[in-house]
Amino acid sequence: MPIFWKYLSKQYLKIFFLSILSFISILLVTRLKEIASFATLSNNIINIFLFTLYQIPFILPIAISISCLISSVLLFQKLSSLNELTALRASGISLKSILAPLLILAMLLSFFNFLIASELTPKCRFKTKELLYEKTSINPIVLLQKKQKLSNIKNSYIEIDVKHGDKKANNLILITPNKSSSRLSLIYANSLELKNKNLIANEVTFISYLDNNQNNNFDNLIIENQKKMITNANSISGFIKSKSWAMNTRSLPIRMLLLKSKHEAKLNKKNIDRADIEIAKRIAFALSAFSFTFIGASFGIQANRSNSKKSIILLCILTLIILSSFTLSKSFKQKPMLSMLSYILPQIMVLIFTAFRLKKISRGEI
């Protein structure tokens, strides 16, 4: 391996890993709300740590791609500003030879990115849901709060005044449809307290409807008042908590996706959650690591001072085209072929455009 290959690879990887660490730090800051919400559901430190760890692979596919772009741009801007690129080319080294170590690294990173998007991220998504729905010691007071995704209470009105870190609550009002009839049921509790794995409720009132299977012109109501109730908290949580959760295509590894794609092709299914669209998405994420390295290397080269601003503008435009294609493809889920083309085609077009530009640079036309 030539010495300048080692030098370029070292500089490229140094910036790459610094960028990855920055993206992971930003991710953890933006996910603090979800992590804190999970911490209220689980009293197990290991589960909280695992939940935090499982968040990292969600951003890695796009973080690796953007880090490749940043690394290649900064590296070639440094080589241009310090005239190292000019020295390399003056010594008879072609532009292809200079780009070769970075493109080889980019291919390896693309393969690594594909493994993360296809295997690690789906597994972490599955484990995250498993922790949320099965591995938590659920606090029923938390489940009764608004905007709680784990709650199985649907189409109901809930009011609760929570105090003392979700261990106590006052004035619980729960109005929920009665599944056995077209009436409503009401539960009121003056105070709730979680103590020694038991839920203690004071001054509880139940109002429900009794169906007597007769066509009368009146309702049969049951009104029950209890001064104090003590119930196992896990039993209440098991009743309130959602019993199951669906596993979508994003949580499937690549082998299962391929099998699902073949099955959908045989049945000619036209559902929105298609496996072939998810496969195209993961391929696009893998390809983006190579694409962004190639783009960054091309537009990081400063052939002359007047051309630097134009190169940066073109670099931003091409980057936005690729990133927006990931978002645009989601709106074409009803048209699978168009969605798959939206993931892959923009990157191919950008690579062709970038290759022509590099060819002009090597000839001295830019």
N, C-alpha and C positions, 0 to 999 in steps of 0.2 A: 504494500500500500504506500503510495507517495506521501511525503511529509505534509504537503499542503492539504491532502485529503483529511489527515488526522486533525490538522489545525481547523479546517472548515467544519468538520463534524463536531469537534469539541465546542466551538463557539456556537454552533446551531443548537446543540443539545442543552447547553448552559442556559440560553435564553428560553428554550422550550420548557424546561422543567420549572423555571421561575414563573413563567406564565401560567402553567398548570396549577402550581401552588396558589397563585393569586386567584384564579377562577374558583378553586375549591374553597378558599377563604370567603370569597364573595357569596358562594352558594350557601355555606353554613350560616352566614349572617342573614340571608334572605329566608332561610328555612327555620329560623329560630322559633317562629310562631308555631309551626307544625311540631317541632321537637318539644316545645313547652306543653303543647296540648297533649302529646303522647305521655309526657312525664306525669301529668295529672291522672292518667289512666293506669299507669304502671308504677308499682313501688319497687321494682327490680332494677337496680343500677345497670346490670349487665344488659337487660333488654333495652334500656334507654341508650346505652352506648352502641348496641347493634343497630338500633333504629337510626341513630345519627350516621353511623358508618354506611348504612344502606342507601342514604341520600346521595352519596358522592357519585356513584356510577350513573345517576340520572343525567348529570351534566357533562360527563366525560366525553361522549362522542362529539359534541359540538365544541367543547373546551379544547380538545386535542386539535381539531381543525383550525380554530382561531389561533391557537398557540403556534401551529406550524406557519401560519401566515405572518404573525408577529416576528417569529424567529428568523424567517428567510428575508423579510423586508429589512429588519435592523442589521442583519449580517451583511447584506449586500450594500446597504447604505454606508456601513462602516468601511467595507472594502473599497467603495468608491471614494469616500471622503478622505481616506488615508492613502489613496493612490496605490493600494495593494492590488486591486484588480488590474490596474494599468500595468503594474510590474509583472504580474503573472502572465498577462497576454503578451507583453513585450518579450518575455523569455521563451515564447513559442508555445505556450499552453493554450489550447483552444477553449472557447466558451463552453463547449460540450463537456470537456474534461473537468472544468471548474464546477459545473452544475452536477456532474455525475455522483459525487458522494452524497449531496443533499437529496437528489432524486431517489437514490438507493435507500437512504434513511426514510424518505417520505413513503416509499413502497412498504417498508417494514412497519411504519406507523399506521399506514392504511390497513394492513392486515391485522395489526394489533387493535385498531379502532373497530374493525369488523367483529372481532372476537368479543370486544366489550359490548358493542351494540346488540350482538346476536345471542350472547350467552350470559355475560355478567349482569348487564342491566335488566333483562327479563327476570333473572333469578332474584336479584335484589328487589325488584318490584313485587314479585311473589312473596318474598320473605317479609317485606314491609306490610303487606296486607295480612299476612299470617300473624305477625306481631300485633297488629291493630285489632284483629277479630278473635284471636284465639289465645294469645300469650299474655294478655293483660288481666290483672286483678281489678276488675271494673268497679268503680265507685258509682253507685246508682244515682247519687246526687249530681255527679258530673253528667251522666247520661240524660238526666232530665232537663239539662240546660239547653237553651236554643242553639242552633247551628252546630249540633252534635251529630256527625255523620254516622256514628255507630248505633244510634238509637233506632229502634224498630217501630217507634210510635209515629205513625204517619197521619196526616190530615187531622191533627189534633191541636188544641189550644193549650199552651203550657205557660204558666207564670210561676217563677220561683225566685226568692231572694236569698242568694248564696252568701255565706259568711265564713270566716275563719278557714281560709284555704280549702274550700270544698268539703269540709268536714261537717258543717252545720248549714241549715237553711231554714227560712221562715216562709210562711204563707204560700204553700204549694197549692196551685189550682190547676187541675188537669181535666179537660173536657175532651172526650174521645168518642168516636162512633162505636156503637154496639154492633158487633159483627153478626149477631143472631137476629137483629131487627134493624129497623130504619130509625131508631132513636139514639139519643146521646146518653152517655154516662158521665158522672162528675165525681171527682175525688178531691177532697180538700184536707190539708193537714196544716195545723197551726205552726208546727216546728218539726224539723227532721234533724237527726244526729247520727253520724257514723261512729260507732264505738265498739271495739273488740270484735270486728267482723260482723256486727249486727247493725241493722238499721232501726233506730228507735224513732217512732212517730207519736206525737202528742196531739190530742183533740182532733181525731180523724173523723171525717164524714164521707159516707158513700151514698150516692143517689144513682140508682139504676132502674131499668125497665124490665118488668116481668111479662113475658109473652105467654098468655094463657090459651092461645090458638082459638080464640072465639072472636066473632065479629061484634064486639061491643063498641059503644061510642065513648069509651073512657080508657085511660091508660092505667096500668097497674104499676105503681112505683114502689120501690123498696128504698127506704131511708134508714141508714144504720149509722149510729154514732158510737165511737169508742174513745175512751179517755187516753189510752196508751196502747201502742202496738209494738211488738219486738219481733223482727223477722230477719232471717239470715240474709246478709247483703248480697252474697253471691247468687242466691236464688232469685232475688229481685232483679239483679243485673242480667242474669240469664234470660229472664222474661222480657226485659226492656231491650237488651242488645239484639242487633240484627243477627238472625240465625245463620245466614250464609252470605257468601260474596261470590260474584261472578269473575271468572278468569277470562280476560279478553286476549286478543292477539298480541298485544304489547307485552304480556307476561309469558309468552310462549318462547322457548328456545328455537333455534333455526331448524332443527330436525322436525320438530312438531309442526312448525309453520309450513315446511315443505309438504308434509303429509296432509295437512289441512288444505293447502292449495290444490293438491291433486284431488282430494275429496270434493272440494268446491267445483273444480273443473268438470268432474264426472256428473255431479248433480246439477251443474249449470246454475249455481246459486248466485243471486245478485244482491246479497246483503251488503250493508255499509262496512261492517267490520271484516274486511276481506284480508286473507293471508298474503296474497300476492302484492298488495299495496304495501303491507308492512315489510315484506322482503325487499321491495324496491327502495323503501325508506332506509333500511339498514345498509344496503349497498351504496346508496347515495352518501350516507354519513362516512362510510369507509373510504369512498373515492374522494371525498372532500379534503381529507388530510393531504393527499398527493396534489390535488388541484390547488389548494391554498399555498402549498410550498412552491409550486411551479409559478403561480401568479406573483407571489411575494418576491421570488428571485428575479423575475423578469422586470417588475416595476420598481424593485429596490435598486437596480443599476442606474446610476446617474451618469449618463453619457456626457451631458453638459448642464450648466447651471440653469439655463432657460427652460430646459425640458423637465426639471424636477417637479414643479408644481403640476404640470400637466400629467405626469406619471402618477402622482398621488391621487389626483381627481379620478383618473381612469381606474386606479387600483380600488378606490372606494366604490365606484360604480359596479365593477365586476364582482366585488365581494358582496354587495347588496343584491345583485342579481341571483347569486347562488343561495344566499341566506333567505331571500324572499321566496325562492322556489320551494323551500321546505315548508313555508307557511302557506303558499298558494296551493300546493298539492293537496292540503287537507280539505280545501273547499271543493275538490273534484272527486270526493269519495263515491258519489253516485255514478261517476264515469271512470271505472278502474284504469282503463288504458291511458286516458288523458292524465290521470293522477300519477301513474308510473312514469310516463314521459316527462312530466313536470319535475320529478325528482332527478332524473338522469340527464335529460337533454340539455338543460342550461349549463351544466358543468362541462359537457363535451364541447359545446359551442365556445365557452370561455377558454378552454384548453387549446382549441384550434386557433382562436384569435391571439392568445398569448404566445403560441409557437411561432406564428408569423412575425410577431414583434421581436422575439428573440433572434429570429433569422435575420431581420433587418439590423439588429444591434451587432450581430457577429460580422455582418458585411460592412459595418460602419455607416449605414444609411441613417441611423438615429444617433 
